[in-house]
Amino acid sequence: MKKDMLSEMQKNEIMKLIMGYMDEELDVDMGNMQAMLMLDFILKEIGPYIYKAGVDDAARFIGDKLEDLYELTI
């Protein structure tokens, strides 16, 4: 996944979410560096799966719309 996919503001917001989650759910006090490493891991390792699911969903949607359009022309 592209390193610059998220703005600094988005990264900071997500890092806060990660730190809050870790604190509330796992009672782990996570600092900024740890949260950034976690975010980088998620983007690098998990992001492609989420991206592919989105692309597949969009392709299905467009395919359905093209079928609808084709049916209108018959």
Buried (B, 14 or more C-beta within 10 A) or exposed (E): BEEEEBEEEEBBEBBEEBBEBBEEEEEEEBEEEBBBBBBBEBBEEEBEEEEEEEEEEEEEEEEEEEEEEEEEEE
